[in-house]
Each structure stands twice: as C-alpha cells, then as structure tokens.
C-alpha cells in the first residue's frame, strides 16, 4: 500500500501560496484494508476514508468510465491494482495531477511541474470533455491563480468552447453550479471567473442575467468604462480588496442586474435599474437554488444602492428612510456590508478605483448615533404604541439634520448617476 499527497494542497505548496485541505490517494489497498486500519468511510458510490487521527481525506486510486451525460454520469473502479498514473490521468488539469510520496519524491507523469513554471492551466487528456463541471472549475482556477500570472492554454479554451456549444452545461445541477460560483467568489480575482466563462460562451448558460449586462452602455460621464458588464466586474474586483465574505461579493455581482432590463430606447440611462433588478435577481437565485441569506442581502443592495449616490437629495428624512429600507435598526449587521457595496459601486469605474468615498465613513458614523435612540426614552414620557415609533423616527431625523451640518460642502456635492 502506497500513500501519495495529491491535488490542490500539493499544487499550492509548490506555488508557495496558502494550502488547501490535504487530499491523499492510496494505491494498492482495498476498502476492507482501510477499515481494518481504523479509517472511517464516508460516501458509497465514491468512498473516501478519513484518517483516524487527522481526519484528512484518503481516497483509493480509481479509474472512471463515462456512462451518462453530466458530471455525475461516471462508473468508478477502485481495484487495488490501479496505478497512480491511471488515477492521475483522469483528473482535470496537469497542475492538479502531481503527486508526492511519503519519502517526499515528486511524481509528475503529465507535465504539471512544467505548466506550474510556465503558469499555464492545461487539460490532461481528451477525457476532460466528459465532465461539464470542468468548464466552471477551470474558470475558477483561473480566478484563483490569475494574480500569479496564470493563463488558460489555447487548446483547453477550445475544448471548453466545444463543450459549451454541445450543450454539456445543461446537465449541471444548480447546486454544483452555485458551489463553483461560491468558490470563485472566494478567490483572489473573482471577476476573472466571469471573464473566463464569457470567453468560452459559458456565462450566458450559467449566469445569463450577468452575461446580459455586457454590451449595455452607461453614460460616459459617470462611467468611463461605458459597458455595464465591465463595470460589474470592476466592482467585484474592488470589493475583493475589502472583504472575503462571499455573500457580499455575490451582492456586488448582482447589484446592477436591472440594467439588463432597461428598455433600449432609454440607453445609456438606467434610472429605474434598482427596481428592475429585483426580477432578474429572483430568477437567478431560484434557478441556482441560492441560499436565502445570499438572496436577501443581494436584494437589499439591488434595490437601494443607487440611493446612496444621491443620499442628501431628500434631506435628513431621505437619509433616515434609507436606514429603514435596509432594516438597519433590526439587522445592524447589514449596515457596514451595504455601505461597502455602495462604496465599491462608486469605485468600480475606470479610473475611480483609488478614489476616496468618504460617504461610507459618514454613513457608518451616523448609524452609530441613530441606533442609540431607544423606545424607553419615550415610554418614560408617557407615549405608547405607534406614538413611540413615530417619536423615534422624528428624533432620528432631527439627529440626522444636526449631523449633516457637520459635513464638508464637498460631501453634499458628491453624486453619481
């Protein structure tokens, strides 16, 4: 029985970046042997064993045979005579098909080390085409490794295009698509996931609401990048500098979906895109079975991000009303992420990435003042019921009026269409 470290942890170690969870391949063993050594098995069709002490994952070397369409249509063989090379050749990319034995020796039968050095994402064999999920996985690895200078090999891009053109992505389950999207959103360059999918025609298959944004113009005065899809990608890039939270990054991906619904006769203006964005957001979330916390926060951002850019137009009442619209006083944890999305919407324009957006800090500072207004103060004055609610609202407006007088004139003048 031989044990080899394989996959992402080895790849990332060789690249000198933070390692993923360690995965091992076991050659020359059976299920019964693994269980007798104290390993516990998880899964049936594809057995994975957990180490009795470390709980790290160990899988028997396997081969696989395509039996049906989609990423689940495979039959697996876990015979103890299967070699390491046979196991590795069924993987997706050469850089993910490197192994290290227990003595520290590197086994690289398919040129993964060379591709790591050349910074190329390259498929191993024609079997790559048998699993449509690999189109999304390659785009995700590209988003992960893009800051290191990686590119996708031309021949791999061509295979991905062929798979999309055949309709292979139609057989992906919504859960797996969202899982890949979530992992991509957690990557160092999530906007590159969008660009890579679009390059091979896959974006319109898995995220048609986002794909629709490309080619839709914005006013050049406010958006020097013009294109709504490019603006969305810049905002994702910018927000990734501030937060690792995939819920917030997802909201940024969706914030301008309404621009895809603007009638063409109104282009390049999109004054109602916040309201129009609710429907495509709902469609996207239902189709991919997006978790409710993602959808709820994205909806808050879609419907209200534009208000931040004309925050003072309706005076103190308008500012307070925005806090109520995002349910800030019952769910205060929303306020900072919402304000951050608005900030990155402002910064997410060509030439604006390094600008200041002081409204973000002012908004948070004001919220700290307003959230201290409590009902007890008005109960002691003899108020009850709706009168307490109204009194709290009016005091928050008064406090906001006082706060606005402390802001510099430049802040009141700062707007964005």
C-alpha positions as CSV (number, residue, x, y, z in Angstrom):
1,X,0.0,0.0,0.0
2,X,1.4,3.4,-1.1
3,X,0.1,6.8,0.0
4,X,0.5,9.9,-2.1
5,X,-0.3,13.6,-1.4
6,X,-2.2,14.9,-4.4
7,X,-4.4,17.8,-5.6
8,X,-4.7,21.3,-4.5
9,X,-2.6,21.2,-1.4
10,X,0.5,19.9,-3.3
11,X,-0.1,22.4,-6.1
12,X,-0.4,25.3,-3.8
13,X,2.6,24.3,-1.8
14,X,4.7,24.1,-5.0
15,X,3.4,27.6,-5.9
16,X,4.2,29.0,-2.4
17,X,0.7,30.0,-1.6
18,X,-1.7,29.1,1.2
19,X,-2.5,25.4,1.0
20,X,-5.9,23.9,0.6
21,X,-7.0,20.9,2.6
22,X,-4.8,17.9,2.1
23,X,-6.0,15.0,0.0
24,X,-4.3,11.7,-0.4
25,X,-4.5,8.8,-2.9
26,X,-4.0,5.3,-1.7
27,X,-2.6,2.8,-4.2
28,X,-2.7,-1.0,-3.7
29,X,-5.3,-1.1,-1.0
30,X,-8.9,-2.2,-0.6
31,X,-11.9,-0.9,1.3
32,X,-11.5,-3.7,3.8
33,X,-7.9,-2.9,4.4
34,X,-8.6,0.8,5.0
35,X,-11.4,0.0,7.5
36,X,-9.1,-2.5,9.3
37,X,-6.5,0.2,9.8
38,X,-9.0,2.4,11.6
39,X,-10.1,4.7,8.7
40,X,-13.7,5.6,8.6
41,X,-15.6,5.6,5.3
42,X,-17.8,8.4,4.0
43,X,-19.8,8.1,0.8
44,X,-20.9,4.9,-1.0
45,X,-20.5,5.3,-4.8
46,X,-17.3,7.2,-4.3
47,X,-15.8,6.1,-1.0
48,X,-13.5,8.5,0.8
49,X,-11.8,7.5,4.0
50,X,-11.0,9.7,7.0
51,X,-7.7,9.2,8.8
52,X,-8.4,8.0,12.4
53,X,-6.3,10.9,13.9
54,X,-6.0,13.7,11.5
55,X,-9.4,13.2,9.8
56,X,-7.8,14.1,6.5
57,X,-9.3,12.5,3.4
58,X,-7.8,9.5,1.7
59,X,-9.3,8.0,-1.5
60,X,-8.5,4.7,-3.2
61,X,-6.8,5.1,-6.6
62,X,-9.5,4.8,-9.2
63,X,-10.4,4.8,-12.8
64,X,-13.6,6.1,-14.2
65,X,-15.7,5.3,-17.2
66,X,-18.3,7.7,-18.8
67,X,-21.8,6.1,-18.6
68,X,-24.2,9.0,-18.9
69,X,-24.4,12.7,-19.6
70,X,-23.4,15.3,-17.0
71,X,-20.8,15.5,-14.3
72,X,-22.3,12.6,-12.4
73,X,-22.5,10.1,-15.3
74,X,-19.5,8.0,-14.4
75,X,-18.8,4.5,-13.2
76,X,-15.8,4.1,-10.9
77,X,-13.3,1.2,-10.5
78,X,-11.3,1.1,-7.2
79,X,-9.4,-2.2,-7.9
80,X,-6.2,-2.4,-5.8
81,X,-4.2,-2.9,-9.0
82,X,-5.0,0.5,-10.4
83,X,-1.8,2.6,-10.6
84,X,-1.1,6.1,-9.5
85,X,-0.7,7.1,-13.2
86,X,-4.1,5.7,-14.1
87,X,-5.6,7.7,-11.3
88,X,-3.9,10.9,-12.2
89,X,-4.7,10.9,-15.9
90,X,-8.5,11.1,-15.1
91,X,-8.0,14.5,-13.4
92,X,-8.8,17.8,-15.0
93,X,-5.6,19.9,-15.3
94,X,-1.9,18.9,-15.4
95,X,-1.1,21.1,-12.3
96,X,-3.7,19.1,-10.4
97,X,-2.2,15.7,-11.4
98,X,1.1,15.9,-9.4
99,X,1.7,13.6,-6.5
100,X,4.3,13.3,-3.7
101,X,5.1,10.0,-2.0
102,X,5.8,9.5,1.7
103,X,9.5,10.0,1.1
104,X,9.0,13.4,-0.4
105,X,9.6,12.4,-4.0
106,X,7.5,14.2,-6.7
107,X,5.7,12.1,-9.3
108,X,4.7,14.1,-12.3
109,X,3.7,11.9,-15.2
110,X,1.8,14.6,-17.2
111,X,3.9,17.7,-17.1
112,X,2.3,19.5,-14.3
113,X,5.5,20.9,-12.9
114,X,6.4,22.4,-16.3
115,X,3.0,24.0,-16.5
116,X,3.3,25.4,-13.0
117,X,6.6,27.0,-14.1
118,X,5.1,28.3,-17.3
119,X,1.9,29.4,-15.4
120,X,-0.5,27.5,-17.8
121,X,-3.8,25.8,-17.0
122,X,-3.9,22.9,-19.4
123,X,-6.1,19.8,-19.6
124,X,-4.5,16.4,-19.3
125,X,-6.4,14.4,-21.8
126,X,-9.4,14.3,-24.1
127,X,-11.3,12.8,-21.1
128,X,-11.5,16.4,-19.9
129,X,-14.6,16.8,-22.1
130,X,-16.5,14.1,-20.3
131,X,-17.3,16.3,-17.3
132,X,-19.0,19.6,-18.0
133,X,-18.3,20.8,-14.5
134,X,-14.7,21.2,-15.6
135,X,-15.6,24.3,-17.6
136,X,-16.5,26.1,-14.4
137,X,-13.6,24.6,-12.5
138,X,-11.0,25.9,-15.0
139,X,-12.6,29.3,-14.8
140,X,-12.4,29.1,-11.0
141,X,-8.8,28.0,-11.0
142,X,-8.1,30.9,-13.4
143,X,-9.7,33.3,-10.9
144,X,-7.6,31.8,-8.1
145,X,-4.2,31.9,-9.9
146,X,-4.7,35.0,-12.1
147,X,-2.8,37.2,-9.7
148,X,0.2,34.9,-10.2
149,X,0.1,35.4,-13.9
150,X,-1.6,32.1,-15.0
151,X,-3.3,31.8,-18.4
152,X,-5.6,29.1,-19.8
153,X,-4.0,27.1,-22.6
154,X,-5.5,27.8,-26.1
155,X,-6.3,24.2,-26.6
156,X,-8.1,24.0,-23.3
157,X,-10.1,27.1,-24.1
158,X,-11.1,25.5,-27.4
159,X,-12.3,22.3,-25.6
160,X,-14.3,24.4,-23.2
161,X,-15.9,26.2,-26.1
162,X,-16.8,22.9,-27.7
163,X,-18.4,21.6,-24.5
164,X,-20.5,24.7,-24.2
165,X,-21.5,24.6,-27.9
166,X,-22.6,20.9,-27.4
167,X,-24.9,21.9,-24.6
168,X,-23.0,20.0,-22.0
169,X,-23.5,22.6,-19.3
170,X,-27.3,21.9,-19.5
171,X,-26.6,18.8,-17.5
172,X,-25.1,20.5,-14.5
173,X,-27.1,20.6,-11.3
174,X,-28.0,24.0,-9.9
175,X,-26.3,23.1,-6.6
176,X,-22.9,22.3,-8.3
177,X,-23.1,25.5,-10.4
178,X,-23.6,27.6,-7.3
179,X,-20.9,25.7,-5.4
180,X,-18.4,26.6,-8.1
181,X,-19.7,30.2,-8.2
182,X,-19.2,30.5,-4.4
183,X,-15.7,29.1,-4.6
184,X,-14.9,31.5,-7.4
185,X,-16.3,34.5,-5.4
186,X,-13.9,33.5,-2.6
187,X,-10.9,33.6,-5.0
188,X,-8.4,36.4,-5.2
189,X,-9.7,37.6,-8.6
190,X,-13.4,36.6,-8.8
191,X,-14.0,38.9,-11.8
192,X,-11.8,36.7,-13.9
193,X,-14.2,33.8,-13.3
194,X,-16.8,35.9,-15.1
195,X,-14.4,36.9,-17.9
196,X,-13.2,33.3,-18.4
197,X,-16.8,31.9,-18.6
198,X,-17.8,34.6,-21.1
199,X,-14.7,34.0,-23.2
200,X,-15.9,30.4,-23.9
201,X,-19.6,31.2,-24.1
202,X,-20.5,29.7,-20.8
203,X,-21.5,32.8,-18.9
204,X,-24.8,33.0,-20.9
205,X,-25.5,29.4,-19.9
206,X,-24.9,29.6,-16.2
207,X,-25.4,33.3,-15.4
208,X,-27.4,34.7,-18.3
209,X,-28.5,37.7,-16.1
210,X,-24.9,38.8,-15.7
211,X,-24.0,38.0,-19.3
212,X,-26.8,40.2,-20.5
213,X,-25.1,43.2,-19.0
214,X,-22.2,43.1,-21.4
215,X,-22.7,45.5,-24.3
216,X,-25.2,47.6,-22.4
217,X,-23.9,51.2,-22.2
218,X,-23.8,53.6,-19.3
219,X,-23.4,57.4,-19.5
220,X,-19.7,58.0,-20.3
221,X,-19.7,61.0,-17.9
222,X,-20.4,58.8,-14.9
223,X,-19.0,55.5,-16.3
224,X,-15.8,56.0,-18.4
225,X,-15.7,52.2,-18.9
226,X,-19.2,52.5,-20.6
227,X,-20.0,48.8,-20.5
228,X,-22.3,47.6,-17.7
229,X,-20.7,44.1,-17.6
230,X,-17.3,45.6,-17.3
231,X,-18.5,47.9,-14.5
232,X,-19.9,44.9,-12.7
233,X,-16.5,43.1,-13.0
234,X,-14.6,46.1,-11.8
235,X,-16.9,46.4,-8.7
236,X,-16.2,42.7,-7.9
237,X,-12.5,43.3,-8.2
238,X,-12.6,46.3,-5.9
239,X,-14.8,44.8,-3.2
240,X,-12.5,41.8,-3.1
241,X,-9.9,44.1,-1.6
242,X,-12.1,44.9,1.4
243,X,-14.0,41.6,2.2
244,X,-13.7,37.9,1.9
245,X,-17.4,37.4,2.5
246,X,-19.0,35.6,-0.4
247,X,-22.4,36.9,0.5
248,X,-21.2,40.5,0.0
249,X,-19.3,39.6,-3.2
250,X,-22.4,37.9,-4.6
251,X,-24.4,41.1,-3.9
252,X,-21.8,43.1,-5.8
253,X,-22.1,40.6,-8.8
254,X,-25.9,41.2,-8.8
255,X,-26.1,44.9,-7.9
256,X,-26.7,46.2,-11.5
257,X,-28.8,43.3,-12.9
258,X,-31.6,45.8,-13.5
259,X,-29.6,47.5,-16.3
260,X,-30.2,44.4,-18.3
261,X,-33.9,45.2,-18.1
262,X,-33.7,48.8,-19.2
263,X,-35.6,49.4,-22.5
264,X,-33.0,50.1,-25.2
265,X,-34.7,53.4,-26.1
266,X,-33.6,54.7,-22.7
267,X,-30.0,53.8,-23.0
268,X,-27.5,54.8,-21.8
269,X,-29.6,56.0,-18.8
270,X,-30.8,53.5,-16.2
271,X,-32.8,55.5,-13.7
272,X,-35.0,52.6,-12.7
273,X,-32.4,49.8,-12.7
274,X,-32.7,49.3,-9.0
275,X,-36.4,48.4,-9.2
276,X,-35.9,46.5,-12.4
277,X,-33.1,44.5,-10.8
278,X,-35.4,42.6,-8.4
279,X,-36.9,40.3,-11.1
280,X,-33.6,39.0,-12.6
281,X,-32.1,38.6,-9.2
282,X,-35.0,36.4,-8.2
283,X,-34.7,34.4,-11.4
284,X,-31.0,33.8,-10.8
285,X,-31.5,32.8,-7.2
286,X,-34.3,30.4,-7.9
287,X,-32.5,28.8,-10.8
288,X,-29.3,28.2,-8.9
289,X,-31.0,27.5,-5.6
290,X,-29.0,30.3,-4.0
291,X,-29.2,30.2,-0.2
292,X,-31.6,32.7,1.3
293,X,-29.0,34.8,3.1
294,X,-27.3,35.5,-0.2
295,X,-30.5,36.4,-1.9
296,X,-31.8,38.6,0.9
297,X,-28.7,40.7,1.2
298,X,-28.3,41.0,-2.6
299,X,-31.9,42.2,-2.8
300,X,-31.2,45.0,-0.2
301,X,-28.2,46.1,-2.3
302,X,-30.0,45.8,-5.7
303,X,-33.0,47.9,-4.5
304,X,-31.1,50.6,-2.5
305,X,-27.5,51.1,-3.8
306,X,-28.5,53.9,-6.1
307,X,-30.0,55.9,-3.2
308,X,-26.5,56.1,-1.6
309,X,-25.2,58.1,-4.5
310,X,-27.9,60.8,-4.1
311,X,-28.1,60.4,-0.4
312,X,-28.8,64.0,0.6
313,X,-31.2,65.0,-2.1
314,X,-34.2,64.4,0.1
315,X,-32.6,65.9,3.2
316,X,-32.4,64.2,6.6
317,X,-35.6,62.4,6.1
318,X,-34.3,60.7,3.0
319,X,-31.2,59.5,4.8
320,X,-33.2,58.1,7.7
321,X,-35.6,56.4,5.3
322,X,-32.7,54.6,3.7
323,X,-31.7,53.1,7.0
324,X,-35.3,51.9,7.4
325,X,-35.4,50.4,3.9
326,X,-32.4,48.3,4.6
327,X,-33.9,47.3,8.0
328,X,-30.8,48.7,9.7
329,X,-32.1,49.0,13.2
330,X,-33.4,45.4,13.4
331,X,-30.4,44.0,11.5
332,X,-27.5,46.3,12.2
333,X,-25.1,43.7,10.8
334,X,-26.3,44.7,7.3
335,X,-25.2,48.3,7.5
336,X,-21.5,48.1,7.0
337,X,-21.6,45.5,4.2
338,X,-24.3,47.5,2.5
339,X,-22.3,50.7,2.7
340,X,-19.3,48.8,1.4
341,X,-21.2,47.7,-1.6
342,X,-22.2,51.3,-2.3
343,X,-18.6,52.4,-1.9
344,X,-17.3,49.7,-4.3
345,X,-20.1,50.6,-6.8
346,X,-18.6,54.2,-6.8
347,X,-15.0,53.0,-7.0
348,X,-15.8,50.3,-9.6
349,X,-15.4,52.5,-12.6
350,X,-12.5,53.1,-14.9
351,X,-10.1,55.5,-13.3
352,X,-12.0,55.6,-10.0
353,X,-10.5,52.5,-8.2
354,X,-8.3,54.6,-6.0
355,X,-10.6,57.5,-5.3
356,X,-12.0,58.4,-1.9
357,X,-15.6,57.7,-0.9
358,X,-16.0,59.4,2.5
359,X,-19.7,58.9,2.4
360,X,-19.0,55.3,3.5
361,X,-17.5,56.5,6.8
362,X,-20.1,59.2,7.3
363,X,-22.9,56.7,6.8
364,X,-21.5,54.4,9.4
365,X,-20.8,57.2,11.9
366,X,-24.3,58.4,11.6
367,X,-25.7,54.9,12.1
368,X,-23.8,54.7,15.4
369,X,-25.7,57.9,16.5
370,X,-29.1,56.8,15.3
371,X,-29.1,53.3,16.7
372,X,-28.8,54.7,20.2
373,X,-32.3,56.1,20.0
374,X,-34.4,53.7,22.1
375,X,-38.1,53.3,23.0
376,X,-37.5,53.6,26.7
377,X,-36.9,57.4,26.5
378,X,-40.4,57.9,25.1
379,X,-42.1,55.4,27.3
380,X,-40.9,57.5,30.2
381,X,-42.6,60.4,28.6
382,X,-45.9,58.6,28.6
383,X,-46.1,57.6,24.9
384,X,-47.3,54.2,23.8
385,X,-47.8,52.2,20.6
386,X,-47.5,53.9,17.3
387,X,-46.6,57.2,19.0
388,X,-43.4,55.7,20.3
389,X,-42.5,54.5,16.8
390,X,-43.2,58.0,15.3
391,X,-41.2,59.7,18.1
392,X,-38.2,57.5,17.4
393,X,-38.4,58.3,13.7
394,X,-38.7,62.0,14.3
395,X,-35.8,62.1,16.7
396,X,-33.6,60.2,14.2
397,X,-34.4,62.8,11.6
398,X,-33.5,65.6,14.0
399,X,-30.2,63.9,14.9
400,X,-29.5,63.4,11.2
401,X,-30.2,67.1,10.5
402,X,-27.6,68.0,13.1
403,X,-25.1,65.5,11.7
404,X,-25.5,66.8,8.2
405,X,-24.4,70.3,9.3
406,X,-21.0,68.9,10.3
407,X,-20.3,67.5,6.8
408,X,-18.0,69.3,4.4
409,X,-19.6,71.0,1.5
410,X,-17.9,68.7,-0.9
411,X,-19.8,65.7,0.6
412,X,-23.2,67.2,-0.3
413,X,-22.0,67.8,-3.8
414,X,-20.8,64.3,-4.4
415,X,-23.2,62.4,-6.6
416,X,-23.2,59.7,-9.2
417,X,-26.0,58.8,-11.7
